[in-house]
Amino acid sequence: MRRLRGNILYSAVLILGLFALVFAGQTVVYQAEIMAKQAIIQEDKALVLYNLARQNNIDNQVQLKFNIGTVERQGDKYLVTLKNKRRFTYTVPQ
């Protein structure tokens, strides 16, 4: 009887550990997906600001401020800074 209880307890702990391992793995995968999608969203926001600056044809050293960030033209580059301090650089098309 003692051996049977030990086997049942060991099996239960093993199955619980396996479930915990699967849960942790899924959490890591979902976190990586979320981070990748957030990076794509930030890049798209910066591209929108860059396109707005191009459409407005801003001059050199002029800065446009938007609610999601700012765009500044410095020579042949547009510097886009989002509210979360992430920066993107785009070149001026010829």
C-alpha angles and dihedrals in degrees: 000000000000092000091051092053090049092051092049092048091047091049092048093050091047093051092046090051091050091052090049091051092051091047092050091049093051091048092054092048093049091047090053090049091051092050092049092049092048090053090052091049092050091049091050091050090051090049090052091052091047091052091049090052091049092049091050089047094219120200128241115291092013118133126204118201123208132173091257098043148307136280124206129182115219112177109299095351138078114214113204118193118185124207091259089060094251110145131209129185125208128179125235110252114236 
